[in-house]
Amino acid sequence: MGRPVRVALRPQVHPPWSSQAPQLAVMALCTACGSTAPLPPDLIPPAEPAASTPSPEPELPPLGQAPGWRREARSPEPETAPDPSTQRYLDACGVGEAPLHRVAARVAEGMLRGDEEPEMAQVTFTLRSQGSPHVWPRVWTLAGSEVDPADATERITRWARASKPEHPLRCGVARVSSHDRQVIALVAVEALADLVSPVPLQPQVGSWISLHAKLLVPAQASKLVLLPPTGAPREVPTNQAAGSARASFQADAKGRWVAQLLVTTSSGPRPLLEVELYAGEPPPSGPDTTPAPGEGAGTGSPEERLFAWVNAARAAHDLPALRSNPTLAELARAHAREMQKAGRLAHDVGQGNPADRIEAARLSPKISGENVARARTLERAHRALWRSPSHRGNLLHPRFTEVGVGVVQDPEGNHWVAELFASF
């Protein structure tokens, strides 16, 4: 087993709304779901699924109804702007992609109705339901009684460049209007890999699933981390050669499966693709709001409660409790504070990456790992970490013995979370 890789997650990101022009409101959201720690491998014999003929895809139903799940995940799916008048906005963002247009349309319709800024869990869920395997979606909206196309284009250009993407963005755009209000919405992802062949999203139980990806950036140490319907994540043998990565697994139980393709790039470990599929049962109509194991355990401060939840989740999987390490807790708290001050969720904000921070504190762990999250509530942060293969891998890693938990709240009430794991 190798050392755990640091991971990052933004289950809910809600920057404050700002009025930047008369009768205009701009909103930007971003989410990040990070890579995983190496786990005790539960090796699965590789096998190729039987060839299948692509089936017609269902149309996305109107807003207010559950999004219809596509039969397969595909990438790329290039497509120009559905509304020619919004092509200039799409060009300012990046390259058009069909699933992203469908998600942008749902965001725009919701904003036109006067809904609150979209929950990132819903954005990600809709992205998966529409067959997009890309991670870390970003959402931008502009609403007002009058929208100047040139001004909107300039704003979109600045927003797209602000993230400093390593690769051109894939984008979806939508514009909707009523008699006195217009809304423009964009959904963007940084595509660092594509699927060579489609991945079925509603397979039969027992089906073999093959994930074959074309890597669009230099990468190494590719691995597929699999989260089955129950239990801990497991690592699937993955072959990487000639700019591609391939792995296969058997969906041998009924329910939700999540597979993340993780690699190491020049900027460190990160996920490139993720698929969410449902074996032997219909996909749900919305994101799972079921409490994660551990919720309800413990009392006291947010840090004390989250520490209790982590250990209760481990106990539910017959794993020993982690000891609270005061030094790790201070490091985690300081990092959560740095992320909150910077308004950015990452491992290298402030005092460097986790290894740098641990070394500066004169600690010498055998292995270490980190989860970070931002959410409106502590429960949502814990649930998002739990539902990610990579983050659950750290929560349930059998070699970790100690943890430090840091939680900082911003003026809007969002919770910035850092969990720093180690074994000495």
PEFENUR-V298128 format. One record per residue. N is the residue number from 1. PHI is phi in degrees with one decimal (none if undefined). Layout:
[[N:PHI] [N:PHI]]
This chain:
[[1:none] [2:-85.9] [3:-76.0] [4:-62.8] [5:-93.5] [6:-69.2] [7:-130.6] [8:-136.0] [9:-148.0] [10:-123.3] [11:-70.2] [12:-137.5] [13:-125.1] [14:-133.6] [15:-60.0] [16:-64.8] [17:-68.3] [18:-141.4] [19:-95.6] [20:-104.3] [21:-160.3] [22:-55.4] [23:64.0] [24:-126.9] [25:-130.6] [26:-114.5] [27:-137.9] [28:-131.9] [29:-129.1] [30:-149.0] [31:-135.5] [32:-136.7] [33:-120.5] [34:-95.6] [35:-84.8] [36:-126.3] [37:-82.0] [38:-60.7] [39:-116.0] [40:-57.0] [41:-71.2] [42:-106.0] [43:-69.5] [44:-117.3] [45:-60.1] [46:-67.2] [47:-155.6] [48:-97.6] [49:-71.8] [50:-65.4] [51:-65.2] [52:-135.5] [53:-93.0] [54:-55.0] [55:-98.1] [56:-58.4] [57:-86.3] [58:-73.8] [59:-81.9] [60:-69.4] [61:-71.5] [62:-60.6] [63:-61.1] [64:99.0] [65:-109.5] [66:-66.5] [67:-66.4] [68:-72.2] [69:-74.6] [70:-70.8] [71:-78.7] [72:-141.1] [73:-91.1] [74:-136.4] [75:-168.1] [76:-85.7] [77:-130.7] [78:-62.5] [79:-160.4] [80:-70.1] [81:-61.7] [82:-57.1] [83:-104.7] [84:-53.4] [85:-70.3] [86:-102.1] [87:-61.2] [88:-63.2] [89:-70.0] [90:-63.5] [91:-61.7] [92:-70.7] [93:-89.4] [94:167.0] [95:-98.3] [96:-71.1] [97:-139.4] [98:-56.4] [99:-60.4] [100:-70.1] [101:-61.8] [102:-65.7] [103:-68.5] [104:-59.8] [105:-62.4] [106:-67.1] [107:-62.4] [108:-62.4] [109:-62.1] [110:-63.9] [111:-65.6] [112:-64.6] [113:-71.3] [114:93.2] [115:-62.9] [116:-66.0] [117:-52.3] [118:-65.0] [119:-67.8] [120:-66.9] [121:-61.5] [122:-71.5] [123:-60.9] [124:-65.8] [125:-59.1] [126:-65.3] [127:-59.4] [128:-66.8] [129:-64.7] [130:-91.4] [131:86.7] [132:-89.8] [133:-94.4] [134:-79.3] [135:-110.3] [136:57.4] [137:-67.7] [138:-124.3] [139:-125.1] [140:-135.0] [141:-135.7] [142:-135.9] [143:-133.2] [144:177.1] [145:-72.1] [146:-137.9] [147:-121.1] [148:-83.0] [149:-57.1] [150:-65.9] [151:-65.2] [152:-62.1] [153:-62.1] [154:-64.2] [155:-62.3] [156:-64.3] [157:-59.9] [158:-63.2] [159:-63.3] [160:-64.8] [161:-80.1] [162:-62.0] [163:-78.7] [164:48.9] [165:-66.4] [166:-78.7] [167:-141.9] [168:-52.8] [169:-73.0] [170:-98.4] [171:-135.9] [172:-126.5] [173:-135.5] [174:-149.4] [175:-133.5] [176:-131.4] [177:-152.8] [178:-121.5] [179:-66.4] [180:-134.6] [181:-152.8] [182:-123.8] [183:-134.3] [184:-113.1] [185:-130.3] [186:-127.7] [187:-123.5] [188:-131.5] [189:-135.7] [190:-96.2] [191:-84.3] [192:-106.6] [193:-159.7] [194:-133.3] [195:-84.1] [196:-73.4] [197:-136.7] [198:-62.8] [199:-116.4] [200:-65.3] [201:-101.5] [202:-134.7] [203:-78.7] [204:-78.5] [205:-60.5] [206:96.3] [207:-68.5] [208:-90.7] [209:-112.7] [210:-111.6] [211:-114.2] [212:-119.7] [213:-117.4] [214:-96.0] [215:-84.8] [216:-99.0] [217:-135.6] [218:-58.9] [219:-152.3] [220:-144.9] [221:54.9] [222:-65.0] [223:-154.1] [224:-103.6] [225:-106.3] [226:-114.8] [227:-109.9] [228:-77.9] [229:-56.5] [230:-139.0] [231:92.4] [232:-85.7] [233:-64.8] [234:-142.0] [235:-95.0] [236:-105.1] [237:-53.3] [238:-130.7] [239:-101.9] [240:-121.9] [241:-162.7] [242:51.3] [243:73.7] [244:-140.3] [245:-135.7] [246:-140.9] [247:-151.3] [248:-134.7] [249:-148.5] [250:-102.4] [251:-81.4] [252:-92.3] [253:-142.6] [254:-75.6] [255:127.2] [256:-82.2] [257:-122.1] [258:-127.2] [259:-122.1] [260:-114.1] [261:-91.3] [262:-115.6] [263:-141.7] [264:-110.3] [265:-108.2] [266:-62.3] [267:-96.3] [268:110.5] [269:-67.1] [270:-164.1] [271:-80.1] [272:-108.0] [273:-140.1] [274:-148.5] [275:-123.7] [276:-122.0] [277:-129.9] [278:-125.7] [279:-91.8] [280:71.0] [281:-153.9] [282:-66.6] [283:-63.9] [284:-73.5] [285:-87.9] [286:-164.7] [287:-58.1] [288:-71.1] [289:-108.5] [290:-63.0] [291:-57.6] [292:-79.2] [293:-53.8] [294:105.0] [295:-58.6] [296:100.3] [297:-77.4] [298:78.8] [299:-139.1] [300:103.0] [301:-70.9] [302:-54.6] [303:-66.2] [304:-65.2] [305:-66.5] [306:-65.0] [307:-59.4] [308:-65.2] [309:-65.2] [310:-59.6] [311:-71.6] [312:-66.2] [313:-65.3] [314:-65.6] [315:-62.3] [316:-65.0] [317:-113.7] [318:57.2] [319:-109.9] [320:-66.7] [321:-68.6] [322:-87.3] [323:-81.9] [324:-79.3] [325:-104.8] [326:-58.9] [327:-68.6] [328:-62.6] [329:-64.1] [330:-66.4] [331:-63.0] [332:-64.7] [333:-64.3] [334:-63.9] [335:-70.9] [336:-60.2] [337:-66.5] [338:-64.3] [339:-63.5] [340:-63.7] [341:-65.0] [342:-80.2] [343:67.4] [344:-142.6] [345:-95.9] [346:-167.3] [347:-90.7] [348:-110.8] [349:-77.8] [350:78.6] [351:-93.4] [352:91.6] [353:-76.1] [354:-56.2] [355:-62.0] [356:-63.2] [357:-67.2] [358:-66.3] [359:-64.7] [360:-63.3] [361:-85.9] [362:62.4] [363:-104.7] [364:-133.4] [365:-73.0] [366:-71.7] [367:-141.1] [368:-153.5] [369:-160.9] [370:-143.0] [371:-113.1] [372:-131.8] [373:-153.6] [374:-135.1] [375:-154.7] [376:-65.2] [377:-129.7] [378:-64.6] [379:-61.0] [380:-66.9] [381:-62.9] [382:-64.0] [383:-65.0] [384:-64.3] [385:-62.2] [386:-66.1] [387:-85.3] [388:-99.8] [389:-54.2] [390:-67.4] [391:-75.6] [392:-63.8] [393:-59.2] [394:-71.5] [395:-60.1] [396:-109.0] [397:-66.7] [398:-70.9] [399:-89.3] [400:-71.1] [401:-123.3] [402:-138.2] [403:-149.9] [404:-123.3] [405:-114.7] [406:-124.6] [407:-133.9] [408:-128.7] [409:-103.7] [410:-94.2] [411:-59.3] [412:-83.2] [413:91.8] [414:-70.9] [415:-101.9] [416:-99.9] [417:-121.9] [418:-133.6] [419:-121.5] [420:-112.0] [421:-102.3] [422:-161.6] [423:-137.1] [424:-112.2]]
